[in-house]
Amino acid sequence: MSSESTSLPFESKYWPSKRYSDVYSRSLEDMENFWDEEARKLEWFRCWDKVLDGEPPFSRWFVGGQLNASYQCVDFHDKTWRRNKVALYWEGEPGDSNTLSYSDLYRETNKFASVLRNLGIRKGDRVALYLPMIPELPIFMLACARLGAPHTVIFSGFSARALADRVKETEAKVLITSNGAFRRGKVLRLKDTVDEALTECPSVESVIVVKRTDLEVNCKEGRDYWLKDLLKDAEPYVKPEPVESTHPIYILYTSGTTGKPKGIVHSTGGYIVYNHSVFKWVFDIREDTVYWCTADVGWVTGHSNIVYAPLSHGATLVVYEGAPDYPSIDRWWQIIDKFRVTAFYTSPTAIRMFMRYGEEGPKRHDLSSLKILGTVGEPINPEAWIWYYKNIGKSRCPIVDTWWQTETGGIMISPLPGLDMVPLKPGSVTFPLPGIDAEVVKDNGEPTSPGERGYLIIRRPWPGMLMTIYKDPERYKQTYWSKFPSMYFTSDYAIKDQEGYFWILGRADEVLKIAGHRLGAAELESAAVAHPGIAEAAVIGKPDPIKGEIITIFAIPRQNYEPSEKFVEELKEHIRKVIGPIATPEEIYFVTSLPKTRSGKIMRRVLKAVATGSSIGDLSTLEDEASVEEVKRAYEELKKMAKS
Ligand code: WTA
């Protein structure tokens, strides 16, 4: 970690930057008025009575206000000259493409909303989406929002099991999928996965199938419909349903410390206001911005930064369907060149992958349209930051390293070229956004000293905050608001340096970040023990130079199951099947025992030390109840196994 700032041409002359400091202090001194002004930038059907109501964890934003997210993202622009502006440049993996103007988006959103309404969807009903990165995905999300029907998007790389669990909990009435998806030239059979999942989801009355490939699929009479057939009866206009500010806009599942993923519920008003504001500050959105976020819409980054924030501004988006390096390693740079992308937002894992491929790829294309580069999802190492800055931004573009979470709804800590630039330090997310009272604290809740590691917390509610965990308000309270009374606990470790810059160190809980994807150790462990040959399993994230972390499993086989290469492959395949390809373990060690505390808790820290070859430290201080001898024995055994 370097606390030196690099000498960058866009450095502010003032430090700390004057404008940022002024706006930031005012936002906290007069928080409600600050957000009141921000909320007025959107079009509401009814103004709120109160900016903020209730106490955290159950704070409510813009109470009494009514709006509609699809109206804000579509109708609002269709009423202006922007109706002829490009909303979406879409690029398919095989090389096909499509361009939608804001008036096209308006027309399609209305028709899709009519399709959903004809299938009985009304305000409050849940709709599940399991789709690849095709234009129908954002359009269906907007169509749901138009009806006030919360959507739940399930990343199309999840397995039938993972899909079924999410659909079952939300009791979605309609599920939308495609007959297939392109990935690296192969065609994935999404509809088959849906058919398998739906054997356990009685709530689903209808399935809409978008035709994306030539794959033949099963069609269940009376349940499955091709989208194109349903569109024949669609009305051209569906009135946007005015919803209360606190009406849920969506439920998005994410991993936590238990085996069961959490359905994060976001409000309509607070979420849209927050994302509209931060998008301007972080990406300096202007009328001629061409914005490309490479995330999948199935994650929160895509929800906020592909769909709701950019469209609420009437920005021009690029959406790309396929893999970053397919069919050649310069595919992304070719797309930036083709669409003259000005703002580009991606993950540290992708940057590290391209770094390994070398400078040739980006050199082949004209990247001079770029003005701002961003990263998200995991810490970026200074080396990757500098490579990105030099080779993609050509030492001209600021990098916005944005820290946030599914739960926070939008970006919380980041440089702000759209407000005021502060000197950048590669690897630091710099300072909190206006209205965000972030701090790094010790176990007792007191702020840490400069350079000291602590927990990242947020001291006050903000409009983008989650409202609850779906069907589990108690877990919501416990997970986020009880470690430190009336502070939001992020579960991340961080440091504030001498100059007040924030550095994010990674998760303080048992959550892994594999290539930026969030997976719970407990979730992976329960997938492993679901295999008949596995008695017990412990999962850790082992540091990896490209993916940030990789999945490493220590597993105890049952009697009659011999550790072997074949068994390793079988277990990998099993976990892919239970969760999905993103959860493929890279290393599996078979062991005869696992280090545990007396109360039976697996000591993953010891396993991590074994896997990384680092010192396990003083065991007596690790866990009070631990039997030190037992742990040491297990450790030696594991070390032997790991070496062999
Ligand atoms: C991590 C993704 C370092 C962090 C939007 C957080 C980051 C988790 C950064 C949330 C960043 C996100 N630097 N770490 N710029 N951004 N993280 O819910 O550990 O998929 O808690 O949301 O990603 O992951 P999630």
Residues whose N, C-alpha, C, O or C-beta is under 5 A from the ligand:
A	BS01	WTA	T375 V376 G377 E378 P379 D401 T402 W403 W404 Q405 T406 T490 D492 I504 G506 R507 G516 R518
